[in-house]
Amino acid sequence: MRDLLPQDMEKFRRLEGVFRDVCRRWGYGEVRTPVLEYLHLFTTAGTLTPGMLSRVYSFLDWDGWSGERVVLRPDGTIPTARLFLSEVGKDPARLFYVENVFSFEETGREARERWQCGVEFIGGPSPQGEGELVSLALEVLGRLGFSATVKLTHQGFLKALLGEVGEDLFPRLLEGEGLSTLQPSRPEMERAMPLLFGMKGTGPGYLKNLKALLLPSFPSLRESLEDFSRVAQLLSGAGIAYEIDMGNGKGFEYYTGVVFQFYIGGERVGGGGRYNNLLPLLGRKDIPAAGFALYLEPLLARMEVPLPRPSVLVVRSATPRGQGRAFALARELRASGYRVEMECSASPPHFLIEVGNAFTVAGPSGEVVRLSSLKRLLPFLEEMGAIKAGPA
């Protein structure tokens, strides 16, 4: 866990500001869940992998002679699903959040607290839901100046495939183990392996070839492959480029359909997918749902401090008796949109304004100008190119 310095927070606010603006334009409403959640939310429904559960921060919330085990939230989707069931209830519901999640990491080299910008579309059917979420994520990243690569896989297909192979590898797959080591017993599957895991597709044609190759011998794969094809066709029709990587199944157990991940320069900066079984696992009727999260740490590391930066105006009083007038001037300048600090400032000022019977202004060029009123001061600052701070 780490501190965020002023320059970090400037980038952080820029990122979450863009994210909030895009989400609202798409019709999503912001929510925030508690940092502490009950452990049973993540265990009784079987919503997280055993490996993930071994890394949660868990402790007893003691209350007199009894207590209940709680966790620092390790994930944003499950608490938001719980919130929907207990507080919202009516679907479709478009929800978003900016939250931190926690995961214990033994080496100390990786972050244990991570910030996410997350979106959940509860009640959104496939393929429209996936198309909306991928488009929204790419719009956020584009507004931040990033060009991202989209990678797709299908968790339902991988589950069905492992059932055909007869290998109980799905828990290991979720923890990031590749599928290239599989030794299928049926020759039909052995012939399909190079196409599945040795090649990557870039359009619906790849999935069409998979269906032609696999469905005659493995009809149980039809439903997942057809669902995958519908999503791929929608994204292609929307002009969204993507890469199909069938061997990448790392993620949470609750994903059931298409899983999409976002990469910049080979680094994963976000991901999500369809989780139609999650709400039933939490005790509610079948409700289709999908979502994603963007990871703030890798994005912040790639961001520059937004430019142009606001001008620093430092106001000071020429005499002790004039301090009240200096504060009043600073208030007026802030109301006009400027960043204004009082005399004891560590920041090098772009403009130093001394308040006496008139205003004495020293600008960036070193020129000193004497102005008689605020009415003359404001146009002078604009003429000299003073940059306003803008909205918070």
C-alpha positions as CSV (number, residue, x, y, z in Angstrom):
1,M,0.0,0.0,0.0
2,R,1.4,3.4,-0.8
3,D,0.8,7.1,-0.3
4,L,-0.4,9.3,-3.2
5,L,1.4,12.6,-3.5
6,P,-0.2,15.8,-4.9
7,Q,1.2,15.0,-8.4
8,D,-0.3,11.5,-8.1
9,M,-3.6,12.8,-7.0
10,E,-3.7,15.3,-9.9
11,K,-3.5,12.4,-12.3
12,F,-5.8,10.3,-10.2
13,R,-8.5,13.0,-10.3
14,R,-8.0,13.5,-14.0
15,L,-8.5,9.7,-14.6
16,E,-11.6,9.3,-12.4
17,G,-13.1,12.6,-13.7
18,V,-12.9,11.2,-17.3
19,F,-14.3,7.9,-16.2
20,R,-17.2,9.4,-14.3
21,D,-18.1,11.7,-17.2
22,V,-18.1,8.9,-19.7
23,C,-20.1,6.6,-17.5
24,R,-22.8,9.3,-16.8
25,R,-23.0,10.0,-20.6
26,W,-23.7,6.2,-21.1
27,G,-26.5,6.3,-18.4
28,Y,-24.7,4.8,-15.5
29,G,-25.1,5.9,-11.9
30,E,-22.3,5.9,-9.3
31,V,-22.4,3.7,-6.2
32,R,-19.9,3.0,-3.4
33,T,-19.8,-0.2,-1.3
34,P,-18.2,-0.6,2.2
35,V,-14.5,-1.5,2.5
36,L,-15.6,-4.3,4.9
37,E,-17.8,-7.1,3.7
38,Y,-18.8,-10.4,5.3
39,L,-16.6,-13.3,4.4
40,H,-19.6,-15.5,3.6
41,L,-20.4,-13.3,0.7
42,F,-17.3,-14.6,-1.1
43,T,-17.3,-18.2,0.3
44,T,-20.8,-19.6,0.5
45,A,-21.6,-18.8,-3.1
46,G,-18.3,-20.1,-4.3
47,T,-17.7,-16.9,-6.2
48,L,-13.9,-16.6,-5.8
49,T,-11.2,-19.2,-6.6
50,P,-9.5,-20.9,-3.7
51,G,-6.3,-19.1,-4.6
52,M,-8.0,-15.7,-4.4
53,L,-9.6,-16.6,-1.1
54,S,-6.2,-17.5,0.3
55,R,-5.1,-13.9,-0.3
56,V,-8.0,-12.0,1.3
57,Y,-7.5,-9.9,4.4
58,S,-9.9,-11.5,6.9
59,F,-10.5,-11.0,10.6
60,L,-13.1,-11.4,13.3
61,D,-15.4,-8.4,13.8
62,W,-15.8,-8.9,17.5
63,D,-19.1,-7.9,19.2
64,G,-19.3,-8.8,22.9
65,W,-19.2,-12.6,23.1
66,S,-19.9,-13.2,19.4
67,G,-18.7,-11.9,16.1
68,E,-18.6,-12.6,12.4
69,R,-15.6,-12.9,10.1
70,V,-15.2,-10.0,7.7
71,V,-12.8,-9.1,4.8
72,L,-11.4,-6.1,3.2
73,R,-13.1,-6.3,-0.1
74,P,-10.9,-8.2,-2.6
75,D,-13.2,-7.5,-5.6
76,G,-15.6,-4.8,-6.7
77,T,-18.2,-6.8,-8.6
78,I,-19.4,-9.1,-5.9
79,P,-20.1,-6.2,-3.4
80,T,-21.9,-4.3,-6.2
81,A,-24.0,-7.4,-6.9
82,R,-24.9,-7.6,-3.2
83,L,-25.8,-3.9,-3.2
84,F,-28.0,-4.4,-6.2
85,L,-29.9,-7.3,-4.6
86,S,-30.3,-5.5,-1.2
87,E,-30.9,-1.9,-2.3
88,V,-31.7,-1.6,-6.0
89,G,-33.5,-4.8,-7.1
90,K,-34.9,-3.6,-10.4
91,D,-33.1,-4.4,-13.6
92,P,-31.6,-3.3,-15.9
93,A,-29.3,-1.4,-13.6
94,R,-26.2,0.4,-14.9
95,L,-23.8,1.1,-12.0
96,F,-20.2,2.3,-11.7
97,Y,-17.7,2.9,-8.9
98,V,-14.2,4.1,-8.1
99,E,-13.0,1.9,-5.2
100,N,-9.9,0.3,-3.7
101,V,-9.6,-3.5,-3.3
102,F,-7.2,-5.5,-1.2
103,S,-5.3,-8.7,-1.7
104,F,-2.5,-10.1,0.4
105,E,0.7,-10.8,-1.6
106,E,3.5,-12.7,0.2
107,T,6.6,-11.3,-1.5
108,G,5.9,-7.6,-0.8
109,R,6.8,-6.7,-4.4
110,E,3.3,-6.3,-5.7
111,A,0.5,-3.9,-4.6
112,R,-1.8,-5.1,-1.8
113,E,-4.1,-2.2,-2.2
114,R,-5.3,-1.5,-5.8
115,W,-7.7,1.1,-7.1
116,Q,-10.3,0.2,-9.8
117,C,-12.7,2.1,-11.9
118,G,-15.5,-0.5,-12.3
119,V,-18.8,-0.8,-14.3
120,E,-21.5,-3.3,-13.8
121,F,-24.4,-3.7,-16.3
122,I,-27.0,-5.9,-14.4
123,G,-29.8,-7.1,-16.6
124,G,-27.9,-6.4,-19.8
125,P,-28.2,-9.3,-22.3
126,S,-25.6,-10.7,-24.6
127,P,-24.2,-9.6,-27.0
128,Q,-25.5,-6.0,-26.4
129,G,-24.1,-5.9,-22.9
130,E,-20.6,-6.9,-24.0
131,G,-20.7,-4.4,-26.9
132,E,-21.7,-1.6,-24.6
133,L,-19.1,-2.3,-22.0
134,V,-16.2,-2.7,-24.4
135,S,-17.2,0.5,-26.2
136,L,-17.4,2.4,-22.9
137,A,-14.0,1.2,-21.7
138,L,-12.3,2.1,-25.0
139,E,-14.0,5.5,-24.9
140,V,-12.5,6.2,-21.4
141,L,-9.1,5.0,-22.5
142,G,-9.3,7.1,-25.7
143,R,-10.3,10.2,-23.7
144,L,-7.2,9.7,-21.6
145,G,-5.0,9.5,-24.7
146,F,-4.4,5.7,-24.8
147,S,-4.8,3.2,-27.6
148,A,-5.7,-0.2,-26.1
149,T,-5.7,-3.7,-27.5
150,V,-8.8,-5.8,-26.8
151,K,-8.3,-9.6,-26.2
152,L,-11.3,-11.9,-26.0
153,T,-11.8,-15.4,-24.7
154,H,-14.9,-17.3,-23.5
155,Q,-15.0,-18.9,-20.1
156,G,-18.1,-21.0,-20.9
157,F,-16.2,-22.5,-23.9
158,L,-13.2,-23.3,-21.8
159,K,-15.3,-25.1,-19.2
160,A,-17.1,-27.1,-21.8
161,L,-13.8,-27.9,-23.6
162,L,-12.2,-29.2,-20.4
163,G,-15.3,-31.3,-19.8
164,E,-14.7,-32.9,-23.3
165,V,-11.0,-33.4,-22.7
166,G,-11.8,-35.1,-19.3
167,E,-9.3,-32.9,-17.5
168,D,-10.1,-31.3,-14.1
169,L,-7.9,-28.3,-14.8
170,F,-10.3,-25.4,-14.5
171,P,-9.2,-24.3,-11.0
172,R,-5.6,-24.3,-12.2
173,L,-6.7,-22.5,-15.4
174,L,-8.3,-19.7,-13.3
175,E,-5.0,-19.3,-11.5
176,G,-3.2,-18.6,-14.8
177,E,-1.9,-22.0,-15.8
178,G,-1.9,-22.4,-19.6
179,L,-3.8,-25.1,-21.6
180,S,-0.9,-25.9,-24.0
181,T,0.1,-28.9,-21.7
182,L,-3.2,-30.7,-22.2
183,Q,-2.9,-34.3,-23.5
184,P,-6.3,-35.0,-25.0
185,S,-7.3,-38.7,-25.4
186,R,-9.5,-38.2,-28.4
187,P,-7.7,-37.6,-31.8
188,E,-10.3,-35.0,-32.9
189,M,-9.3,-32.8,-30.0
190,E,-5.6,-33.4,-30.6
191,R,-6.0,-32.0,-34.1
192,A,-7.9,-29.0,-32.8
193,M,-5.3,-28.0,-30.2
194,P,-2.9,-26.1,-32.5
195,L,-5.8,-24.0,-33.8
196,L,-7.1,-23.4,-30.3
197,F,-4.0,-22.5,-28.5
198,G,-1.3,-22.0,-31.1
199,M,-3.1,-19.3,-33.1
200,K,-4.9,-16.1,-32.3
201,G,-7.9,-14.9,-34.3
202,T,-8.9,-11.4,-35.2
203,G,-12.5,-11.7,-36.3
204,P,-15.7,-13.8,-36.5
205,G,-14.1,-15.9,-39.3
206,Y,-11.8,-17.5,-36.7
207,L,-14.8,-18.7,-34.6
208,K,-16.5,-19.9,-37.8
209,N,-13.5,-22.1,-38.5
210,L,-13.6,-23.4,-34.9
211,K,-17.2,-24.3,-35.2
212,A,-16.7,-26.2,-38.4
213,L,-13.7,-28.1,-36.8
214,L,-15.2,-28.9,-33.4
215,L,-19.0,-29.1,-33.5
216,P,-19.3,-32.3,-35.6
217,S,-17.4,-34.2,-32.9
218,F,-18.1,-32.0,-29.8
219,P,-21.7,-30.7,-30.0
220,S,-21.6,-29.6,-26.4
221,L,-19.4,-26.7,-27.4
222,R,-22.1,-25.2,-29.7
223,E,-23.9,-22.9,-27.3
224,S,-20.7,-21.2,-26.1
225,L,-19.2,-20.9,-29.6
226,E,-22.4,-19.4,-31.0
227,D,-22.6,-16.9,-28.1
228,F,-18.9,-16.0,-28.7
229,S,-19.7,-15.5,-32.4
230,R,-22.6,-13.1,-31.7
231,V,-20.4,-10.9,-29.5
232,A,-17.5,-11.0,-32.0
233,Q,-19.9,-10.0,-34.9
234,L,-21.3,-7.1,-32.9
235,L,-17.8,-5.8,-32.0
236,S,-16.7,-6.1,-35.6
237,G,-19.8,-4.3,-36.8
238,A,-19.1,-1.5,-34.4
239,G,-15.6,-1.1,-35.8
240,I,-13.8,-2.4,-32.7
241,A,-10.6,-4.4,-33.4
242,Y,-9.9,-7.3,-31.1
243,E,-7.8,-10.5,-30.8
244,I,-9.2,-13.8,-29.8
245,D,-6.9,-15.7,-27.4
246,M,-8.6,-19.0,-26.4
247,G,-5.8,-20.0,-24.0
248,N,-6.1,-17.1,-21.6
249,G,-8.6,-18.1,-18.9
250,K,-7.2,-16.5,-15.8
251,G,-9.8,-14.8,-13.8
252,F,-12.7,-15.2,-11.3
253,E,-14.9,-18.3,-11.2
254,Y,-18.1,-16.3,-11.6
255,Y,-17.4,-15.5,-15.3
256,T,-19.6,-17.6,-17.6
257,G,-19.3,-16.1,-21.1
258,V,-17.1,-13.8,-23.0
259,V,-14.2,-12.4,-21.1
260,F,-12.5,-9.2,-22.4
261,Q,-9.1,-7.7,-21.4
262,F,-7.5,-4.4,-22.3
263,Y,-3.8,-4.1,-22.9
264,I,-1.5,-1.1,-23.5
265,G,2.0,-1.9,-24.7
266,G,1.7,-5.5,-23.6
267,E,0.5,-4.6,-20.1
268,R,-3.0,-5.5,-18.9
269,V,-4.8,-2.3,-17.7
270,G,-8.3,-3.7,-17.3
271,G,-10.7,-6.6,-17.9
272,G,-14.1,-8.0,-17.3
273,G,-16.8,-10.2,-18.8
274,R,-20.1,-11.8,-18.5
275,Y,-21.2,-13.4,-15.2
276,N,-24.8,-14.6,-15.6
277,N,-24.5,-17.1,-12.7
278,L,-23.4,-14.7,-10.0
279,L,-26.7,-13.2,-8.9
280,P,-28.3,-16.7,-8.7
281,L,-25.4,-17.8,-6.6
282,L,-26.1,-14.9,-4.2
283,G,-29.7,-16.1,-3.9
284,R,-31.7,-14.3,-6.7
285,K,-33.4,-15.5,-9.9
286,D,-31.5,-15.6,-13.1
287,I,-30.4,-12.1,-14.1
288,P,-27.9,-11.6,-17.0
289,A,-25.0,-9.4,-16.0
290,A,-21.6,-8.3,-17.2
291,G,-19.0,-5.7,-16.1
292,F,-15.4,-4.6,-16.2
293,A,-12.7,-2.8,-14.2
294,L,-9.9,-0.5,-15.3
295,Y,-6.8,-0.7,-13.1
296,L,-5.6,2.7,-12.0
297,E,-2.0,1.9,-11.1
298,P,-0.7,1.0,-14.5
299,L,-2.8,3.8,-16.1
300,L,-1.5,6.4,-13.6
301,A,2.1,5.3,-14.3
302,R,1.5,6.0,-18.0
303,M,-0.2,9.4,-17.5
304,E,1.5,12.8,-17.6
305,V,0.3,15.5,-15.3
306,P,-2.4,17.3,-17.2
307,L,-1.3,20.4,-19.2
308,P,-1.6,23.3,-19.2
309,R,-1.3,23.6,-15.5
310,P,-3.2,26.5,-13.8
311,S,-1.2,29.6,-13.0
312,V,-0.3,30.2,-9.4
313,L,-1.4,33.6,-8.2
314,V,0.2,34.7,-4.8
315,V,-1.5,37.5,-2.9
316,R,0.1,39.3,-0.1
317,S,-0.6,42.5,1.9
318,A,1.7,45.5,1.7
319,T,1.0,46.2,5.4
320,P,-0.3,44.2,8.3
321,R,-3.5,46.2,8.4
322,G,-4.3,45.3,4.8
323,Q,-4.5,41.5,5.3
324,G,-8.2,41.6,5.3
325,R,-8.3,43.2,1.9
326,A,-5.8,40.7,0.6
327,F,-8.0,37.8,1.7
328,A,-11.0,39.5,0.1
329,L,-9.1,39.9,-3.2
330,A,-8.0,36.2,-3.1
331,R,-11.6,35.2,-2.6
332,E,-12.7,37.2,-5.7
333,L,-9.9,35.8,-7.8
334,R,-10.8,32.2,-6.8
335,A,-14.4,32.9,-7.7
336,S,-13.2,34.0,-11.1
337,G,-11.5,30.6,-11.6
338,Y,-7.9,31.1,-10.6
339,R,-5.7,29.2,-8.2
340,V,-4.7,31.6,-5.5
341,E,-2.4,31.2,-2.6
342,M,-1.7,33.5,0.2
343,E,1.7,35.0,1.0
344,C,3.4,32.0,2.7
345,S,3.6,29.9,-0.4
346,A,6.1,27.2,-1.3
347,S,5.1,27.4,-5.0
348,P,6.9,29.8,-7.3
349,P,4.2,32.2,-8.4
350,H,3.4,33.1,-11.9
351,F,1.9,36.4,-10.7
352,L,2.7,38.1,-7.4
353,I,-0.1,40.5,-6.4
354,E,0.6,42.9,-3.5
355,V,-2.4,44.6,-2.0
356,G,-2.1,48.2,-0.8
357,N,-4.0,51.3,-1.9
358,A,-3.8,49.7,-5.3
359,F,-2.7,46.3,-6.7
360,T,0.9,45.9,-7.7
361,V,1.3,42.9,-10.0
362,A,4.7,41.3,-10.9
363,G,4.2,39.0,-13.9
364,P,6.3,36.1,-15.3
365,S,8.4,38.4,-17.4
366,G,9.4,40.4,-14.3
367,E,7.4,43.4,-15.4
368,V,5.7,45.2,-12.5
369,V,2.3,46.9,-13.2
370,R,0.2,49.0,-10.8
371,L,-3.6,48.6,-11.2
372,S,-6.2,50.6,-9.3
373,S,-9.1,48.1,-9.1
374,L,-10.2,44.5,-9.5
375,K,-12.1,45.6,-12.6
376,R,-8.8,46.4,-14.2
377,L,-6.9,43.4,-12.6
378,L,-9.0,40.6,-14.2
379,P,-8.6,41.7,-17.8
380,F,-4.9,42.3,-17.2
381,L,-4.5,38.7,-16.0
382,E,-6.3,37.3,-19.0
383,E,-4.2,39.5,-21.3
384,M,-1.0,38.2,-19.7
385,G,-2.2,34.6,-20.3
386,A,-2.9,33.5,-16.7
387,I,-4.5,30.0,-16.8
388,K,-7.5,29.3,-14.7
389,A,-7.8,26.2,-12.6
390,G,-11.0,25.0,-14.1
391,P,-13.7,22.9,-12.4
392,A,-12.7,20.5,-9.6
